[in-house]
């Protein structure tokens, strides 16, 4: 996997309501339990790898 | 058919709707509209293609601009800023991992870092929402988001 450098500073301010809404949506998705935890984690890590997301 | 995981109790459906509304509020309407319609063209999302985001005095985009959208690299209805956004959007939809440093640098020149941050968040929301509704439609599920 190629790890890229930051293209904009991580501390760049953005629209707070949008970031909050995105966070709330992701939290709601994580709370779903219809898919088993191992499959969920595999998908999450695969997506994180492809998106170079280190959080 | 209902989508059980999106029952209101899960909070996902309402969170997705809130997310979409926040994206519409945070990103300049013209830019998000050309992004939304180009994504719809690339994904073949007919419902999204058939609707227009309203502005204060009619649709955000003139219909001639919508018609020219697929020829944005050469059409004079799009300026350099539009083209920077559309180049990014196309690469994002085709393979997000291949968005280049140069594409982001060009966006920063036009929008500033905060503008790019909001645009990327907005495009993410619009694109994921479209992919979700397409997947639900293919599965014969009710697309409610």
N, CA and C atoms of all chains as a GROMACS GRO file, in nm:
protein
  600
    1UNK      N    1   0.084  -0.119   0.000
    1UNK     CA    2   0.000   0.000   0.000
    1UNK      C    3   0.088   0.125   0.000
    2UNK      N    4   0.055   0.219  -0.084
    2UNK     CA    5   0.126   0.346  -0.086
    2UNK      C    6   0.063   0.442   0.015
    3UNK      N    7   0.147   0.491   0.107
    3UNK     CA    8   0.096   0.588   0.203
    3UNK      C    9   0.125   0.727   0.151
    4UNK      N   10   0.023   0.804   0.133
    4UNK     CA   11   0.038   0.937   0.077
    4UNK      C   12   0.055   1.040   0.187
    5UNK      N   13   0.115   1.152   0.152
    5UNK     CA   14   0.126   1.261   0.246
    5UNK      C   15  -0.004   1.339   0.247
    6UNK      N   16  -0.020   1.422   0.350
    6UNK     CA   17  -0.140   1.504   0.356
    6UNK      C   18  -0.140   1.605   0.241
    7UNK      N   19  -0.254   1.619   0.176
    7UNK     CA   20  -0.264   1.715   0.066
    7UNK      C   21  -0.316   1.849   0.113
    8UNK      N   22  -0.392   1.847   0.221
    8UNK     CA   23  -0.429   1.971   0.291
    8UNK      C   24  -0.401   1.946   0.438
    9UNK      N   25  -0.371   2.049   0.515
    9UNK     CA   26  -0.337   2.028   0.656
    9UNK      C   27  -0.450   1.957   0.731
   10UNK      N   28  -0.414   1.861   0.817
   10UNK     CA   29  -0.518   1.788   0.891
   10UNK      C   30  -0.603   1.879   0.979
   11UNK      N   31  -0.548   1.994   1.013
   11UNK     CA   32  -0.622   2.086   1.101
   11UNK      C   33  -0.708   2.185   1.022
   12UNK      N   34  -0.718   2.165   0.891
   12UNK     CA   35  -0.797   2.257   0.809
   12UNK      C   36  -0.941   2.266   0.859
   13UNK      N   37  -0.988   2.388   0.888
   13UNK     CA   38  -1.127   2.399   0.934
   13UNK      C   39  -1.224   2.374   0.820
   14UNK      N   40  -1.334   2.311   0.853
   14UNK     CA   41  -1.438   2.286   0.753
   14UNK      C   42  -1.573   2.318   0.814
   15UNK      N   43  -1.675   2.294   0.736
   15UNK     CA   44  -1.810   2.322   0.784
   15UNK      C   45  -1.845   2.226   0.897
   16UNK      N   46  -1.865   2.282   1.015
   16UNK     CA   47  -1.889   2.200   1.134
   16UNK      C   48  -2.015   2.114   1.120
   17UNK      N   49  -2.126   2.170   1.073
   17UNK     CA   50  -2.247   2.085   1.062
   17UNK      C   51  -2.228   1.965   0.970
   18UNK      N   52  -2.152   1.984   0.862
   18UNK     CA   53  -2.129   1.874   0.769
   18UNK      C   54  -2.043   1.766   0.835
   19UNK      N   55  -1.939   1.806   0.902
   19UNK     CA   56  -1.853   1.707   0.968
   19UNK      C   57  -1.928   1.635   1.080
   20UNK      N   58  -2.010   1.710   1.151
   20UNK     CA   59  -2.088   1.648   1.259
   20UNK      C   60  -2.187   1.547   1.200
   21UNK      N   61  -2.253   1.586   1.091
   21UNK     CA   62  -2.351   1.496   1.029
   21UNK      C   63  -2.284   1.370   0.977
   22UNK      N   64  -2.164   1.387   0.919
   22UNK     CA   65  -2.092   1.271   0.868
   22UNK      C   66  -2.052   1.178   0.983
   23UNK      N   67  -2.006   1.238   1.090
   23UNK     CA   68  -1.967   1.157   1.207
   23UNK      C   69  -2.088   1.082   1.263
   24UNK      N   70  -2.202   1.150   1.272
   24UNK     CA   71  -2.322   1.086   1.327
   24UNK      C   72  -2.370   0.972   1.238
   25UNK      N   73  -2.359   0.994   1.107
   25UNK     CA   74  -2.400   0.888   1.014
   25UNK      C   75  -2.310   0.765   1.028
   26UNK      N   76  -2.180   0.790   1.034
   26UNK     CA   77  -2.087   0.678   1.047
   26UNK      C   78  -2.110   0.604   1.179
   27UNK      N   79  -2.141   0.680   1.283
   27UNK     CA   80  -2.168   0.617   1.413
   27UNK      C   81  -2.293   0.530   1.405
   28UNK      N   82  -2.394   0.580   1.335
   28UNK     CA   83  -2.518   0.503   1.321
   28UNK      C   84  -2.493   0.374   1.243
   29UNK      N   85  -2.409   0.382   1.141
   29UNK     CA   86  -2.377   0.263   1.063
   29UNK      C   87  -2.301   0.162   1.149
   30UNK      N   88  -2.208   0.210   1.227
   30UNK     CA   89  -2.128   0.120   1.311
   30UNK      C   90  -2.217   0.049   1.413
   31UNK      N   91  -2.325   0.112   1.454
   31UNK     CA   92  -2.414   0.051   1.554
   31UNK      C   93  -2.500  -0.061   1.494
   32UNK      N   94  -2.506  -0.070   1.362
   32UNK     CA   95  -2.586  -0.177   1.301
   32UNK      C   96  -2.526  -0.313   1.338
   33UNK      N   97  -2.612  -0.413   1.354
   33UNK     CA   98  -2.561  -0.543   1.399
   33UNK      C   99  -2.609  -0.660   1.313
   34UNK      N  100  -2.660  -0.631   1.193
   34UNK     CA  101  -2.710  -0.740   1.108
   34UNK      C  102  -2.595  -0.818   1.043
   35UNK      N  103  -2.480  -0.755   1.030
   35UNK     CA  104  -2.362  -0.822   0.974
   35UNK      C  105  -2.269  -0.857   1.089
   36UNK      N  106  -2.209  -0.976   1.083
   36UNK     CA  107  -2.125  -1.020   1.195
   36UNK      C  108  -2.001  -0.930   1.208
   37UNK      N  109  -1.946  -0.921   1.328
   37UNK     CA  110  -1.836  -0.828   1.354
   37UNK      C  111  -1.711  -0.854   1.269
   38UNK      N  112  -1.682  -0.981   1.241
   38UNK     CA  113  -1.560  -1.010   1.165
   38UNK      C  114  -1.574  -0.957   1.021
   39UNK      N  115  -1.688  -0.984   0.960
   39UNK     CA  116  -1.710  -0.934   0.823
   39UNK      C  117  -1.709  -0.781   0.821
   40UNK      N  118  -1.774  -0.723   0.920
   40UNK     CA  119  -1.777  -0.577   0.929
   40UNK      C  120  -1.636  -0.520   0.937
   41UNK      N  121  -1.553  -0.584   1.020
   41UNK     CA  122  -1.416  -0.534   1.038
   41UNK      C  123  -1.332  -0.554   0.912
   42UNK      N  124  -1.352  -0.667   0.844
   42UNK     CA  125  -1.279  -0.689   0.719
   42UNK      C  126  -1.313  -0.582   0.617
   43UNK      N  127  -1.442  -0.551   0.605
   43UNK     CA  128  -1.484  -0.448   0.509
   43UNK      C  129  -1.428  -0.312   0.550
   44UNK      N  130  -1.435  -0.283   0.680
   44UNK     CA  131  -1.386  -0.153   0.728
   44UNK      C  132  -1.237  -0.136   0.698
   45UNK      N  133  -1.159  -0.241   0.728
   45UNK     CA  134  -1.015  -0.231   0.705
   45UNK      C  135  -0.981  -0.225   0.556
   46UNK      N  136  -1.056  -0.299   0.475
   46UNK     CA  137  -1.032  -0.294   0.330
   46UNK      C  138  -1.059  -0.153   0.277
   47UNK      N  139  -1.168  -0.094   0.322
   47UNK     CA  140  -1.200   0.042   0.278
   47UNK      C  141  -1.096   0.142   0.329
   48UNK      N  142  -1.054   0.126   0.453
   48UNK     CA  143  -0.954   0.217   0.510
   48UNK      C  144  -0.823   0.209   0.432
   49UNK      N  145  -0.787   0.087   0.393
   49UNK     CA  146  -0.665   0.070   0.316
   49UNK      C  147  -0.675   0.138   0.180
   50UNK      N  148  -0.787   0.116   0.113
   50UNK     CA  149  -0.804   0.174  -0.021
   50UNK      C  150  -0.809   0.326  -0.016
   51UNK      N  151  -0.868   0.379   0.090
   51UNK     CA  152  -0.882   0.524   0.103
   51UNK      C  153  -0.761   0.587   0.173
   52UNK      N  154  -0.662   0.503   0.211
   52UNK     CA  155  -0.546   0.554   0.283
   52UNK      C  156  -0.591   0.630   0.408
   53UNK      N  157  -0.690   0.574   0.476
   53UNK     CA  158  -0.744   0.638   0.596
   53UNK      C  159  -0.673   0.580   0.719
   54UNK      N  160  -0.609   0.665   0.791
   54UNK     CA  161  -0.531   0.617   0.906
   54UNK      C  162  -0.600   0.639   1.039
   55UNK      N  163  -0.728   0.673   1.034
   55UNK     CA  164  -0.800   0.691   1.160
   55UNK      C  165  -0.868   0.560   1.199
   56UNK      N  166  -4.069  -0.313  -0.050
   56UNK     CA  167  -4.006  -0.384   0.061
   56UNK      C  168  -3.925  -0.285   0.148
   57UNK      N  169  -3.935  -0.304   0.274
   57UNK     CA  170  -3.859  -0.217   0.363
   57UNK      C  171  -3.715  -0.265   0.372
   58UNK      N  172  -3.629  -0.175   0.414
   58UNK     CA  173  -3.490  -0.210   0.437
   58UNK      C  174  -3.473  -0.214   0.588
   59UNK      N  175  -3.473  -0.335   0.648
   59UNK     CA  176  -3.476  -0.343   0.795
   59UNK      C  177  -3.366  -0.265   0.863
   60UNK      N  178  -3.246  -0.268   0.805
   60UNK     CA  179  -3.136  -0.201   0.874
   60UNK      C  180  -3.155  -0.050   0.875
   61UNK      N  181  -3.248  -0.002   0.790
   61UNK     CA  182  -3.269   0.142   0.785
   61UNK      C  183  -3.397   0.183   0.856
   62UNK      N  184  -3.452   0.094   0.935
   62UNK     CA  185  -3.565   0.134   1.018
   62UNK      C  186  -3.523   0.254   1.101
   63UNK      N  187  -3.619   0.338   1.126
   63UNK     CA  188  -3.587   0.464   1.194
   63UNK      C  189  -3.515   0.441   1.326
   64UNK      N  190  -3.544   0.327   1.390
   64UNK     CA  191  -3.481   0.301   1.519
   64UNK      C  192  -3.329   0.293   1.509
   65UNK      N  193  -3.279   0.252   1.390
   65UNK     CA  194  -3.134   0.239   1.376
   65UNK      C  195  -3.068   0.376   1.363
   66UNK      N  196  -3.146   0.473   1.319
   66UNK     CA  197  -3.090   0.607   1.304
   66UNK      C  198  -3.015   0.628   1.175
   67UNK      N  199  -2.995   0.523   1.096
   67UNK     CA  200  -2.913   0.536   0.975
   67UNK      C  201  -2.984   0.620   0.869
   68UNK      N  202  -3.112   0.593   0.847
   68UNK     CA  203  -3.184   0.666   0.742
   68UNK      C  204  -3.187   0.815   0.771
   69UNK      N  205  -3.219   0.850   0.894
   69UNK     CA  206  -3.227   0.992   0.928
   69UNK      C  207  -3.088   1.055   0.927
   70UNK      N  208  -2.988   0.979   0.970
   70UNK     CA  209  -2.850   1.032   0.970
   70UNK      C  210  -2.803   1.057   0.827
   71UNK      N  211  -2.841   0.968   0.736
   71UNK     CA  212  -2.803   0.987   0.596
   71UNK      C  213  -2.873   1.109   0.536
   72UNK      N  214  -2.999   1.126   0.571
   72UNK     CA  215  -3.072   1.243   0.522
   72UNK      C  216  -3.011   1.372   0.578
   73UNK      N  217  -2.977   1.370   0.708
   73UNK     CA  218  -2.914   1.487   0.769
   73UNK      C  219  -2.780   1.518   0.702
   74UNK      N  220  -2.708   1.411   0.672
   74UNK     CA  221  -2.577   1.425   0.609
   74UNK      C  222  -2.590   1.490   0.472
   75UNK      N  223  -2.689   1.447   0.397
   75UNK     CA  224  -2.710   1.503   0.264
   75UNK      C  225  -2.749   1.650   0.273
   76UNK      N  226  -2.834   1.683   0.366
   76UNK     CA  227  -2.875   1.823   0.385
   76UNK      C  228  -2.755   1.909   0.424
   77UNK      N  229  -2.669   1.856   0.510
   77UNK     CA  230  -2.551   1.931   0.553
   77UNK      C  231  -2.455   1.954   0.437
   78UNK      N  232  -2.444   1.855   0.349
   78UNK     CA  233  -2.357   1.871   0.232
   78UNK      C  234  -2.412   1.980   0.140
   79UNK      N  235  -2.543   1.981   0.120
   79UNK     CA  236  -2.603   2.083   0.035
   79UNK      C  237  -2.581   2.223   0.092
   80UNK      N  238  -2.579   2.233   0.224
   80UNK     CA  239  -2.562   2.363   0.288
   80UNK      C  240  -2.417   2.409   0.290
   81UNK      N  241  -2.324   2.315   0.288
   81UNK     CA  242  -2.184   2.350   0.310
   81UNK      C  243  -2.107   2.382   0.182
   82UNK      N  244  -2.149   2.326   0.073
   82UNK     CA  245  -2.074   2.341  -0.052
   82UNK      C  246  -2.148   2.437  -0.145
   83UNK      N  247  -2.072   2.519  -0.215
   83UNK     CA  248  -2.133   2.613  -0.310
   83UNK      C  249  -2.229   2.539  -0.403
   84UNK      N  250  -2.353   2.584  -0.411
   84UNK     CA  251  -2.455   2.508  -0.483
   84UNK      C  252  -2.417   2.469  -0.626
   85UNK      N  253  -2.359   2.564  -0.701
   85UNK     CA  254  -2.324   2.529  -0.840
   85UNK      C  255  -2.224   2.413  -0.845
   86UNK      N  256  -2.124   2.419  -0.757
   86UNK     CA  257  -2.020   2.316  -0.760
   86UNK      C  258  -2.076   2.180  -0.720
   87UNK      N  259  -2.159   2.179  -0.616
   87UNK     CA  260  -2.214   2.050  -0.573
   87UNK      C  261  -2.312   1.997  -0.677
   88UNK      N  262  -2.381   2.088  -0.746
   88UNK     CA  263  -2.478   2.042  -0.847
   88UNK      C  264  -2.407   1.982  -0.970
   89UNK      N  265  -2.299   2.045  -1.015
   89UNK     CA  266  -2.230   1.984  -1.129
   89UNK      C  267  -2.165   1.852  -1.085
   90UNK      N  268  -2.120   1.847  -0.960
   90UNK     CA  269  -2.064   1.721  -0.909
   90UNK      C  270  -2.172   1.614  -0.901
   91UNK      N  271  -2.286   1.650  -0.846
   91UNK     CA  272  -2.396   1.553  -0.828
   91UNK      C  273  -2.441   1.497  -0.963
   92UNK      N  274  -2.461   1.586  -1.058
   92UNK     CA  275  -2.511   1.538  -1.188
   92UNK      C  276  -2.405   1.458  -1.263
   93UNK      N  277  -2.278   1.496  -1.251
   93UNK     CA  278  -2.174   1.418  -1.318
   93UNK      C  279  -2.161   1.279  -1.255
   94UNK      N  280  -2.171   1.274  -1.123
   94UNK     CA  281  -2.168   1.143  -1.056
   94UNK      C  282  -2.287   1.059  -1.103
   95UNK      N  283  -2.403   1.121  -1.112
   95UNK     CA  284  -2.522   1.048  -1.158
   95UNK      C  285  -2.503   0.996  -1.300
   96UNK      N  286  -2.440   1.076  -1.386
   96UNK     CA  287  -2.413   1.029  -1.522
   96UNK      C  288  -2.320   0.908  -1.520
   97UNK      N  289  -2.215   0.917  -1.441
   97UNK     CA  290  -2.115   0.809  -1.440
   97UNK      C  291  -2.172   0.681  -1.380
   98UNK      N  292  -2.260   0.695  -1.281
   98UNK     CA  293  -2.315   0.577  -1.215
   98UNK      C  294  -2.444   0.529  -1.281
   99UNK      N  295  -2.498   0.609  -1.372
   99UNK     CA  296  -2.625   0.573  -1.435
   99UNK      C  297  -2.742   0.581  -1.340
  100UNK      N  298  -2.742   0.683  -1.256
  100UNK     CA  299  -2.848   0.701  -1.157
  100UNK      C  300  -2.957   0.790  -1.219
  101UNK      N  301  -3.058   0.726  -1.276
  101UNK     CA  302  -3.159   0.800  -1.354
  101UNK      C  303  -3.242   0.893  -1.268
  102UNK      N  304  -3.273   0.851  -1.145
  102UNK     CA  305  -3.354   0.937  -1.058
  102UNK      C  306  -3.281   1.068  -1.028
  103UNK      N  307  -3.152   1.057  -0.999
  103UNK     CA  308  -3.074   1.178  -0.968
  103UNK      C  309  -3.058   1.265  -1.093
  104UNK      N  310  -3.046   1.199  -1.207
  104UNK     CA  311  -3.031   1.274  -1.332
  104UNK      C  312  -3.156   1.353  -1.367
  105UNK      N  313  -3.269   1.304  -1.321
  105UNK     CA  314  -3.395   1.369  -1.360
  105UNK      C  315  -3.436   1.482  -1.267
  106UNK      N  316  -3.365   1.499  -1.157
  106UNK     CA  317  -3.403   1.608  -1.066
  106UNK      C  318  -3.297   1.718  -1.067
  107UNK      N  319  -3.340   1.836  -1.027
  107UNK     CA  320  -3.253   1.954  -1.025
  107UNK      C  321  -3.258   2.017  -0.887
  108UNK      N  322  -3.144   2.062  -0.839
  108UNK     CA  323  -3.140   2.132  -0.711
  108UNK      C  324  -3.190   2.275  -0.730
  109UNK      N  325  -3.290   2.315  -0.655
  109UNK     CA  326  -3.345   2.450  -0.674
  109UNK      C  327  -3.254   2.556  -0.611
  110UNK      N  328  -3.250   2.672  -0.675
  110UNK     CA  329  -3.181   2.788  -0.621
  110UNK      C  330  -3.282   2.896  -0.589
  111UNK      N  331  -3.237   3.015  -0.553
  111UNK     CA  332  -3.330   3.124  -0.518
  111UNK      C  333  -3.420   3.166  -0.635
  112UNK      N  334  -3.369   3.152  -0.758
  112UNK     CA  335  -3.447   3.195  -0.875
  112UNK      C  336  -3.448   3.086  -0.981
  113UNK      N  337  -3.491   2.968  -0.942
  113UNK     CA  338  -3.494   2.857  -1.036
  113UNK      C  339  -3.384   2.757  -1.007
  114UNK      N  340  -3.369   2.660  -1.095
  114UNK     CA  341  -3.266   2.558  -1.073
  114UNK      C  342  -3.126   2.620  -1.062
  115UNK      N  343  -3.041   2.555  -0.983
  115UNK     CA  344  -2.905   2.604  -0.963
  115UNK      C  345  -2.830   2.612  -1.096
  116UNK      N  346  -2.852   2.512  -1.181
  116UNK     CA  347  -2.784   2.509  -1.311
  116UNK      C  348  -2.883   2.534  -1.424
  117UNK      N  349  -2.842   2.613  -1.522
  117UNK     CA  350  -2.924   2.626  -1.642
  117UNK      C  351  -2.924   2.493  -1.718
  118UNK      N  352  -3.033   2.468  -1.786
  118UNK     CA  353  -3.046   2.338  -1.851
  118UNK      C  354  -2.942   2.319  -1.962
  119UNK      N  355  -2.902   2.428  -2.027
  119UNK     CA  356  -2.796   2.416  -2.128
  119UNK      C  357  -2.664   2.370  -2.066
  120UNK      N  358  -2.642   2.413  -1.944
  120UNK     CA  359  -2.520   2.370  -1.874
  120UNK      C  360  -2.528   2.221  -1.840
  121UNK      N  361  -2.645   2.178  -1.799
  121UNK     CA  362  -2.663   2.035  -1.770
  121UNK      C  363  -2.639   1.953  -1.897
  122UNK      N  364  -2.692   2.001  -2.007
  122UNK     CA  365  -2.676   1.930  -2.135
  122UNK      C  366  -2.528   1.919  -2.173
  123UNK      N  367  -2.452   2.022  -2.140
  123UNK     CA  368  -2.311   2.025  -2.179
  123UNK      C  369  -2.220   1.953  -2.080
  124UNK      N  370  -2.278   1.902  -1.974
  124UNK     CA  371  -2.194   1.851  -1.864
  124UNK      C  372  -2.099   1.740  -1.906
  125UNK      N  373  -2.145   1.650  -1.990
  125UNK     CA  374  -2.058   1.538  -2.029
  125UNK      C  375  -1.942   1.583  -2.117
  126UNK      N  376  -1.951   1.704  -2.173
  126UNK     CA  377  -1.840   1.755  -2.254
  126UNK      C  378  -1.770   1.870  -2.182
  127UNK      N  379  -1.766   1.862  -2.048
  127UNK     CA  380  -1.709   1.970  -1.968
  127UNK      C  381  -1.563   2.005  -2.001
  128UNK      N  382  -1.480   1.911  -2.046
  128UNK     CA  383  -1.341   1.951  -2.072
  128UNK      C  384  -1.329   2.058  -2.181
  129UNK      N  385  -1.423   2.061  -2.275
  129UNK     CA  386  -1.412   2.156  -2.386
  129UNK      C  387  -1.525   2.258  -2.391
  130UNK      N  388  -1.631   2.238  -2.316
  130UNK     CA  389  -1.745   2.329  -2.323
  130UNK      C  390  -1.713   2.463  -2.257
  131UNK      N  391  -1.756   2.571  -2.322
  131UNK     CA  392  -1.731   2.704  -2.264
  131UNK      C  393  -1.831   2.738  -2.154
  132UNK      N  394  -1.918   2.648  -2.122
  132UNK     CA  395  -2.010   2.672  -2.011
  132UNK      C  396  -1.945   2.642  -1.877
  133UNK      N  397  -1.820   2.592  -1.880
  133UNK     CA  398  -1.750   2.558  -1.757
  133UNK      C  399  -1.618   2.633  -1.752
  134UNK      N  400  -1.590   2.693  -1.636
  134UNK     CA  401  -1.464   2.765  -1.621
  134UNK      C  402  -1.359   2.673  -1.557
  135UNK      N  403  -1.241   2.729  -1.532
  135UNK     CA  404  -1.132   2.647  -1.480
  135UNK      C  405  -1.165   2.586  -1.344
  136UNK      N  406  -1.239   2.661  -1.264
  136UNK     CA  407  -1.277   2.609  -1.132
  136UNK      C  408  -1.372   2.491  -1.146
  137UNK      N  409  -1.471   2.505  -1.232
  137UNK     CA  410  -1.562   2.393  -1.257
  137UNK      C  411  -1.484   2.270  -1.304
  138UNK      N  412  -1.389   2.294  -1.394
  138UNK     CA  413  -1.314   2.181  -1.450
  138UNK      C  414  -1.228   2.112  -1.345
  139UNK      N  415  -1.172   2.192  -1.254
  139UNK     CA  416  -1.094   2.132  -1.146
  139UNK      C  417  -1.183   2.042  -1.060
  140UNK      N  418  -1.303   2.090  -1.033
  140UNK     CA  419  -1.397   2.011  -0.952
  140UNK      C  420  -1.437   1.884  -1.028
  141UNK      N  421  -1.470   1.898  -1.155
  141UNK     CA  422  -1.518   1.783  -1.231
  141UNK      C  423  -1.407   1.680  -1.255
  142UNK      N  424  -1.284   1.726  -1.273
  142UNK     CA  425  -1.173   1.632  -1.289
  142UNK      C  426  -1.156   1.550  -1.161
  143UNK      N  427  -1.164   1.619  -1.048
  143UNK     CA  428  -1.155   1.549  -0.920
  143UNK      C  429  -1.271   1.450  -0.903
  144UNK      N  430  -1.391   1.497  -0.932
  144UNK     CA  431  -1.510   1.413  -0.912
  144UNK      C  432  -1.501   1.286  -0.998
  145UNK      N  433  -1.461   1.301  -1.122
  145UNK     CA  434  -1.453   1.182  -1.207
  145UNK      C  435  -1.351   1.082  -1.154
  146UNK      N  436  -1.236   1.132  -1.110
  146UNK     CA  437  -1.135   1.041  -1.057
  146UNK      C  438  -1.183   0.978  -0.928
  147UNK      N  439  -1.253   1.056  -0.848
  147UNK     CA  440  -1.306   1.005  -0.720
  147UNK      C  441  -1.403   0.890  -0.746
  148UNK      N  442  -1.491   0.907  -0.844
  148UNK     CA  443  -1.592   0.804  -0.871
  148UNK      C  444  -1.527   0.680  -0.932
  149UNK      N  445  -1.433   0.700  -1.022
  149UNK     CA  446  -1.372   0.585  -1.089
  149UNK      C  447  -1.283   0.506  -0.994
  150UNK      N  448  -1.201   0.573  -0.916
  150UNK     CA  449  -1.115   0.506  -0.817
  150UNK      C  450  -1.057   0.613  -0.725
  151UNK      N  451  -1.112   0.621  -0.606
  151UNK     CA  452  -1.072   0.727  -0.514
  151UNK      C  453  -0.923   0.721  -0.480
  152UNK      N  454  -0.866   0.601  -0.488
  152UNK     CA  455  -0.725   0.586  -0.452
  152UNK      C  456  -0.631   0.647  -0.556
  153UNK      N  457  -0.684   0.682  -0.671
  153UNK     CA  458  -0.597   0.734  -0.776
  153UNK      C  459  -0.614   0.884  -0.797
  154UNK      N  460  -0.684   0.951  -0.707
  154UNK     CA  461  -0.687   1.098  -0.710
  154UNK      C  462  -0.544   1.147  -0.689
  155UNK      N  463  -0.500   1.240  -0.772
  155UNK     CA  464  -0.360   1.279  -0.768
  155UNK      C  465  -0.336   1.403  -0.680
  156UNK      N  466  -0.210   1.417  -0.640
  156UNK     CA  467  -0.171   1.538  -0.566
  156UNK      C  468  -0.200   1.662  -0.650
  157UNK      N  469  -0.175   1.653  -0.779
  157UNK     CA  470  -0.195   1.768  -0.866
  157UNK      C  471  -0.342   1.809  -0.872
  158UNK      N  472  -0.429   1.712  -0.875
  158UNK     CA  473  -0.572   1.744  -0.878
  158UNK      C  474  -0.615   1.818  -0.750
  159UNK      N  475  -0.563   1.774  -0.637
  159UNK     CA  476  -0.598   1.840  -0.512
  159UNK      C  477  -0.534   1.979  -0.505
  160UNK      N  478  -0.409   1.989  -0.551
  160UNK     CA  479  -0.342   2.120  -0.550
  160UNK      C  480  -0.418   2.221  -0.636
  161UNK      N  481  -0.468   2.176  -0.748
  161UNK     CA  482  -0.546   2.265  -0.836
  161UNK      C  483  -0.675   2.307  -0.766
  162UNK      N  484  -0.738   2.213  -0.699
  162UNK     CA  485  -0.859   2.248  -0.625
  162UNK      C  486  -0.830   2.350  -0.516
  163UNK      N  487  -0.718   2.332  -0.445
  163UNK     CA  488  -0.682   2.426  -0.338
  163UNK      C  489  -0.661   2.566  -0.395
  164UNK      N  490  -0.602   2.573  -0.514
  164UNK     CA  491  -0.583   2.705  -0.578
  164UNK      C  492  -0.717   2.776  -0.598
  165UNK      N  493  -0.817   2.700  -0.631
  165UNK     CA  494  -0.948   2.760  -0.663
  165UNK      C  495  -1.038   2.777  -0.540
  166UNK      N  496  -1.030   2.684  -0.446
  166UNK     CA  497  -1.127   2.682  -0.337
  166UNK      C  498  -1.067   2.708  -0.200
  167UNK      N  499  -0.935   2.701  -0.189
  167UNK     CA  500  -0.872   2.707  -0.058
  167UNK      C  501  -0.884   2.572   0.011
  168UNK      N  502  -0.804   2.554   0.115
  168UNK     CA  503  -0.801   2.423   0.182
  168UNK      C  504  -0.937   2.390   0.245
  169UNK      N  505  -0.999   2.488   0.310
  169UNK     CA  506  -1.128   2.462   0.373
  169UNK      C  507  -1.234   2.428   0.267
  170UNK      N  508  -1.228   2.499   0.156
  170UNK     CA  509  -1.323   2.470   0.049
  170UNK      C  510  -1.305   2.329  -0.006
  171UNK      N  511  -1.180   2.286  -0.017
  171UNK     CA  512  -1.154   2.151  -0.065
  171UNK      C  513  -1.205   2.049   0.036
  172UNK      N  514  -1.180   2.076   0.163
  172UNK     CA  515  -1.228   1.985   0.267
  172UNK      C  516  -1.380   1.968   0.259
  173UNK      N  517  -1.450   2.078   0.248
  173UNK     CA  518  -1.596   2.071   0.241
  173UNK      C  519  -1.641   2.003   0.111
  174UNK      N  520  -1.573   2.034   0.001
  174UNK     CA  521  -1.611   1.972  -0.126
  174UNK      C  522  -1.595   1.820  -0.118
  175UNK      N  523  -1.482   1.775  -0.064
  175UNK     CA  524  -1.458   1.630  -0.056
  175UNK      C  525  -1.563   1.564   0.032
  176UNK      N  526  -1.593   1.627   0.146
  176UNK     CA  527  -1.698   1.572   0.232
  176UNK      C  528  -1.831   1.568   0.157
  177UNK      N  529  -1.862   1.675   0.086
  177UNK     CA  530  -1.988   1.682   0.014
  177UNK      C  531  -1.997   1.577  -0.096
  178UNK      N  532  -1.889   1.563  -0.173
  178UNK     CA  533  -1.887   1.464  -0.280
  178UNK      C  534  -1.900   1.323  -0.222
  179UNK      N  535  -1.833   1.300  -0.111
  179UNK     CA  536  -1.842   1.169  -0.045
  179UNK      C  537  -1.988   1.136  -0.010
  180UNK      N  538  -2.056   1.232   0.049
  180UNK     CA  539  -2.194   1.210   0.090
  180UNK      C  540  -2.284   1.184  -0.031
  181UNK      N  541  -2.271   1.269  -0.132
  181UNK     CA  542  -2.356   1.256  -0.251
  181UNK      C  543  -2.329   1.124  -0.323
  182UNK      N  544  -2.202   1.090  -0.337
  182UNK     CA  545  -2.166   0.968  -0.410
  182UNK      C  546  -2.208   0.842  -0.334
  183UNK      N  547  -2.186   0.840  -0.202
  183UNK     CA  548  -2.225   0.722  -0.125
  183UNK      C  549  -2.376   0.705  -0.124
  184UNK      N  550  -2.446   0.816  -0.113
  184UNK     CA  551  -2.593   0.809  -0.112
  184UNK      C  552  -2.644   0.752  -0.245
  185UNK      N  553  -2.581   0.794  -0.354
  185UNK     CA  554  -2.624   0.742  -0.484
  185UNK      C  555  -2.592   0.594  -0.498
  186UNK      N  556  -2.473   0.556  -0.456
  186UNK     CA  557  -2.437   0.413  -0.468
  186UNK      C  558  -2.530   0.328  -0.381
  187UNK      N  559  -2.564   0.378  -0.263
  187UNK     CA  560  -2.654   0.304  -0.175
  187UNK      C  561  -2.792   0.286  -0.240
  188UNK      N  562  -2.846   0.394  -0.291
  188UNK     CA  563  -2.980   0.384  -0.350
  188UNK      C  564  -2.978   0.295  -0.475
  189UNK      N  565  -2.870   0.301  -0.552
  189UNK     CA  566  -2.860   0.212  -0.668
  189UNK      C  567  -2.855   0.066  -0.625
  190UNK      N  568  -2.777   0.040  -0.521
  190UNK     CA  569  -2.766  -0.098  -0.472
  190UNK      C  570  -2.901  -0.147  -0.422
  191UNK      N  571  -2.972  -0.062  -0.349
  191UNK     CA  572  -3.104  -0.103  -0.299
  191UNK      C  573  -3.199  -0.128  -0.415
  192UNK      N  574  -3.194  -0.043  -0.516
  192UNK     CA  575  -3.282  -0.062  -0.631
  192UNK      C  576  -3.250  -0.194  -0.703
  193UNK      N  577  -3.123  -0.224  -0.719
  193UNK     CA  578  -3.083  -0.348  -0.786
  193UNK      C  579  -3.132  -0.470  -0.707
  194UNK      N  580  -3.135  -0.455  -0.575
  194UNK     CA  581  -3.178  -0.566  -0.489
  194UNK      C  582  -3.329  -0.570  -0.472
  195UNK      N  583  -3.397  -0.474  -0.534
  195UNK     CA  584  -3.542  -0.471  -0.523
  195UNK      C  585  -3.590  -0.418  -0.390
  196UNK      N  586  -3.504  -0.343  -0.322
  196UNK     CA  587  -3.542  -0.287  -0.193
  196UNK      C  588  -3.590  -0.144  -0.211
  197UNK      N  589  -3.658  -0.097  -0.114
  197UNK     CA  590  -3.708   0.040  -0.118
  197UNK      C  591  -3.595   0.135  -0.089
  198UNK      N  592  -3.574   0.229  -0.180
  198UNK     CA  593  -3.470   0.329  -0.158
  198UNK      C  594  -3.532   0.452  -0.096
  199UNK      N  595  -3.506   0.471   0.031
  199UNK     CA  596  -3.575   0.577   0.102
  199UNK      C  597  -3.486   0.693   0.140
  200UNK      N  598  -3.356   0.680   0.119
  200UNK     CA  599  -3.266   0.786   0.166
  200UNK      C  600  -3.270   0.906   0.074
   0.00000   0.00000   0.00000
